[in-house]
Amino acid sequence: MGIKESFEKVILDGRTLIVILLVAILWRTFISLDGEIALWESMCSGIALIIFGWVLFAYLYSMPREVKGWVISKYIYQGITVCLVTINIYVLIYYGMRWSGLLRVEAYPPLDLLFRDIRYIALVVFYCAVIWSAKYVKKVHEEYISRFKEKTLIKLISPYLYPRVKKLSEMSVRELIGTVITDERTLIVIIGLTFLWRTFISFDFNIALWESMCSGIALFIMGWLFFAYIYSLSKKQKDWLDLGKVYHAIALGVLAINVYALVYYGMRWYSLAVSGEEAFVPLDFLFRDASYFALVIFYCASIVLSKFLKRAYEEYTLLSTEVSRKR
């Protein structure tokens, strides 16, 4: 058994994920008992998270070159990889600034330690969700190939089996909103507006309460709407169980990031409301802008990923229908 096969057997096991999550909770509880986190404790936490994230990235990055016979599965792997690398870069920036002393307090001081523990657990849950999704993407690919391996002609003409795409005027309100939100051009506009907004509010090296609230509320709307969207898709596509589990894993990962954002901005707004102004530390604005960009790009990449998952289900359903007719 090779290294990769051993990795898949051990890491992709559901029991391993439960153990990882329990160890993370116990570790953060232990180092938080004295009310502060020493440098060596922070380094142990960060190094474990960084290794976890980048080993997982290396595995996912290699998968599109191995799966053959169905291009959609490659796109799904690539979408998950982009989401993962976005969070990995955020983790690198955070711990780099934390260890170098450039980042000290992020939330209202009495609650700062609690916030750091919640963020750590949220990140571990996110990584576990990525592993869970990777396991079932592989099963989805294998099931598709095994079912249609002798239907080469049908697979070749599968793009022509799709029904005519509806015009915008023919769509219901729900379909129209879903189409607009998941359009790549909309996502590019969102990223561009994010860059302009964060540049504008960072000019004076201070972020007022109303600026922070605008940033946070926009992020909440984006994150929770997408969570509702991806969860609703999993309910509509129940007849392909493995694909449904991929949806559930992605929904769990998005939920973990949403909870982190909710706790962060809740504490940030409380801190601003109490103090009246921001306690600014060197390069603190840089970390906040970088983390905000990371979250926006993560949500945008997740939205693109959901389109590939939806396309996978549509193609599977259409091919299944055509195979049934041939019989």
Secondary structure as UniProt FT lines:
FT   HELIX           3..11
FT   HELIX           14..31
FT   TURN            32..34
FT   HELIX           39..62
FT   HELIX           63..65
FT   HELIX           71..100
FT   HELIX           109..148
FT   TURN            149..150
FT   HELIX           152..156
FT   HELIX           158..161
FT   HELIX           168..170
FT   HELIX           173..181
FT   HELIX           184..201
FT   TURN            202..204
FT   HELIX           209..236
FT   TURN            238..239
FT   HELIX           241..275
FT   TURN            282..283
FT   HELIX           284..326
//
